[in-house]
Amino acid sequence: MSTLAWILLGGVLMSLIALVGGLTTVLSPRTLRRLLMPMVSLAAGTLLGGALFHMLPEGLVHLDPLHGGIWIAAGFTSFLALEQFLHWHHSHTDAADGVEPVTVLILLGDGLHNFIGGLGIASTFLLDPTAGMVAWLAGAAHEVPQELGDFGVLVHSGWSRRRALAWNLLSALTFPLGAVLAYGLSRSFDVAGLVLFGAGNFLYIAASDLVPEIKARPGPAGAGLNFAWFAAGMGFMLALALHVHGR
């Protein structure tokens, strides 16, 4: 299968994860509460591991440390800017036409997040298919709890389950768009910077969003089990890196 076909397949599969919100229709609220924080913990570990053990080593091979650091900082701060803008916009907007502004902001933020994720993960795949697949796994681990949370907010705001699933899927389709753009850019542009940009995104999401959530809300499973899932995520990413490099 060609490189473009792999990238498209990964993009479509990542987009389909948006349908995981449908699990809320078959699982009890209690079960979801018990599963959510372990999933968030696992996602935090895999995102950090994917960035530290796979994306950063691949990207930094092709760029000098200073320029590499600039790309990482750009990826980190771009997500901070995105979250700050969405938070400010939400706090200065009133509900209109019966639709809560937070629903629009969630879909907008999710779409931008997926687009940037597609750029970074596809760029990693173009440099090293194995590292790209690992980055995809890390991104997928994060998407599951995020999509469950987004779906819950949309339904809580008055949306029907069918409408919430449809719009979640639509916002997720920006991931393959970003992936295809990365493929197109690779013909005339060194995508190593985009890999490090994506690593900066992963570091921000894990360190600024997920880890504070784990610390603030241990959930029914308890802090010890959540830490175990976090460590398992990082350990799995490290084991893959050591296996790939034959160490």
C-alpha positions in Angstrom: 0.0 0.0 0.0 1.3 3.5 -0.9 2.3 6.1 1.7 -0.7 8.3 0.8 -3.0 5.3 1.2 -1.6 4.6 4.7 -2.0 8.3 5.6 -5.6 8.3 4.4 -6.5 5.1 6.1 -5.0 6.4 9.4 -7.0 9.6 9.0 -10.3 7.9 8.4 -9.8 5.5 11.3 -8.9 8.5 13.6 -12.0 10.3 12.4 -14.2 7.2 13.2 -13.1 7.4 16.8 -15.5 10.3 17.1 -18.3 7.7 17.1 -17.1 6.4 20.4 -19.5 8.8 22.1 -22.2 6.3 21.2 -21.0 4.2 24.0 -22.8 6.5 26.4 -26.0 5.0 25.1 -25.2 1.5 26.1 -23.0 2.0 29.2 -24.4 3.1 32.5 -23.2 6.5 33.9 -21.5 4.7 36.8 -19.5 2.5 34.4 -18.5 5.5 32.4 -17.3 7.4 35.5 -15.2 4.4 36.5 -13.6 4.1 33.1 -13.1 7.8 32.2 -10.2 8.7 34.5 -8.2 5.5 33.8 -8.6 6.3 30.1 -7.5 9.9 30.6 -4.5 8.6 32.6 -3.5 6.2 29.9 -3.9 8.9 27.3 -1.6 11.3 29.2 1.1 8.6 29.4 0.9 7.6 25.8 0.9 11.2 24.6 4.0 12.1 26.7 5.7 8.8 25.6 4.8 9.3 22.0 6.3 12.8 22.0 9.4 12.1 24.1 10.4 8.7 22.8 9.2 8.8 19.1 8.3 12.3 17.7 11.1 14.3 19.3 13.9 11.9 18.4 12.7 11.6 14.8 12.3 15.4 14.4 15.5 16.5 16.1 17.6 14.2 13.8 16.8 16.5 10.9 17.0 19.9 12.6 19.6 21.7 14.8 18.6 21.9 18.5 17.7 25.7 18.4 15.4 25.4 15.4 13.9 22.2 16.8 13.2 23.9 20.0 11.4 26.8 18.2 9.1 24.3 16.4 8.4 22.5 19.7 7.6 25.8 21.5 5.4 26.8 18.6 3.4 23.6 18.9 3.1 24.0 22.6 2.1 27.7 22.6 -0.3 27.3 19.7 -2.5 25.1 21.8 -2.3 27.4 24.7 -3.4 30.3 22.4 -6.2 28.2 21.0 -7.5 27.3 24.4 -7.2 30.9 25.7 -9.1 32.2 22.7 -11.9 29.6 23.0 -12.2 30.3 26.8 -12.3 34.1 26.2 -14.8 33.8 23.4 -17.1 31.6 25.5 -17.0 33.9 28.5 -18.0 36.9 26.2 -20.8 35.1 24.3 -24.4 34.6 25.2 -26.6 31.8 24.1 -28.5 32.4 20.8 -31.3 30.5 19.0 -31.4 28.0 21.7 -27.9 26.7 21.1 -25.3 27.0 23.9 -22.1 28.8 22.6 -20.0 26.1 24.3 -21.2 23.5 21.8 -20.0 25.6 18.9 -16.7 26.3 20.6 -16.2 22.6 21.4 -16.7 21.6 17.8 -14.5 24.4 16.5 -11.7 23.6 19.0 -12.0 19.9 18.2 -11.8 20.5 14.5 -8.7 22.7 14.8 -7.1 20.2 17.2 -7.7 17.3 14.8 -6.4 19.3 11.9 -3.1 20.1 13.7 -2.9 16.5 14.9 -3.2 15.2 11.3 -0.4 17.5 10.3 1.9 16.3 13.0 1.1 12.6 12.9 1.2 12.3 9.1 4.5 14.2 9.1 6.0 11.7 11.6 4.8 8.9 9.4 6.5 10.4 6.4 9.8 10.6 8.3 9.5 7.1 9.8 6.4 4.9 9.3 6.9 3.1 12.6 7.2 6.3 14.6 4.1 7.6 12.7 2.1 4.5 13.7 3.1 4.9 17.3 2.2 8.6 17.2 -1.2 7.6 15.8 -1.7 5.2 18.7 -0.9 7.9 21.2 -3.3 10.3 19.5 -6.0 7.7 19.3 -5.6 6.9 23.1 -6.3 10.6 23.7 -9.2 10.9 21.3 -11.3 8.2 23.1 -11.8 10.1 26.4 -11.9 13.4 24.7 -14.7 12.4 22.3 -16.7 10.8 25.2 -16.4 14.2 27.0 -17.3 16.3 24.0 -20.3 14.1 23.3 -21.5 14.4 26.9 -21.3 18.2 26.7 -23.2 18.4 23.5 -26.0 16.1 24.7 -26.1 18.0 28.1 -26.6 21.2 26.1 -29.8 19.9 24.5 -28.5 18.2 21.3 -30.0 14.8 20.3 -27.5 11.9 20.4 -27.7 11.5 16.6 -26.9 15.1 16.0 -24.1 15.1 18.5 -22.5 12.0 16.9 -22.9 13.5 13.4 -21.2 16.8 14.3 -18.5 15.1 16.3 -17.7 13.0 13.2 -17.7 16.1 11.0 -15.3 17.9 13.2 -13.0 14.8 13.3 -12.8 14.8 9.5 -10.3 17.7 9.7 -7.7 15.1 10.8 -7.4 13.5 7.4 -7.4 17.0 5.9 -4.4 17.9 7.9 -2.7 14.6 7.1 -3.2 15.1 3.3 -1.8 18.6 3.6 1.3 17.3 5.3 1.7 14.8 2.5 1.4 17.6 -0.1 3.9 19.8 1.8 6.4 17.0 2.1 7.2 17.3 -1.6 8.6 20.8 -1.3 9.0 21.3 2.5 11.0 19.6 5.3 8.3 18.1 7.5 10.6 17.6 10.4 9.5 20.9 11.8 5.8 19.8 11.7 6.8 16.6 13.6 8.3 18.7 16.4 5.3 21.0 16.2 3.0 18.0 16.7 5.2 16.9 19.6 4.8 20.3 21.2 1.0 19.8 20.8 1.2 16.4 22.5 3.3 17.8 25.4 0.9 20.6 25.9 -2.2 18.4 25.9 -0.7 15.9 28.3 1.0 18.3 30.7 -1.5 21.2 30.7 -4.8 19.4 30.2 -4.7 15.7 31.2 -2.2 15.6 34.1 -4.0 18.4 36.0 -7.3 16.6 35.4 -5.8 13.4 36.9 -4.5 15.2 39.9 -7.7 17.1 40.5 -10.2 14.3 39.9 -8.9 10.9 40.9 -12.3 9.4 40.3 -13.8 6.1 41.7 -10.7 4.1 40.7 -8.4 6.1 43.0 -5.2 8.0 42.4 -3.0 4.8 42.6 -4.7 3.0 39.8 -4.8 6.2 37.6 -1.0 6.6 38.1 -0.6 2.9 37.1 -2.4 3.5 33.9 -0.3 6.7 33.2 2.9 4.7 33.8 1.6 1.9 31.6 1.1 4.4 28.8 4.5 5.8 29.0 6.1 2.4 29.5 4.4 1.0 26.4 5.7 3.9 24.3 9.2 3.4 25.7 9.1 -0.4 25.1 8.1 0.3 21.5 10.9 2.8 21.0 13.5 0.4 22.5 12.2 -2.5 20.3 12.3 -0.4 17.1 15.8 0.7 17.8 16.9 -2.8 18.9 17.9 -1.8 22.4 
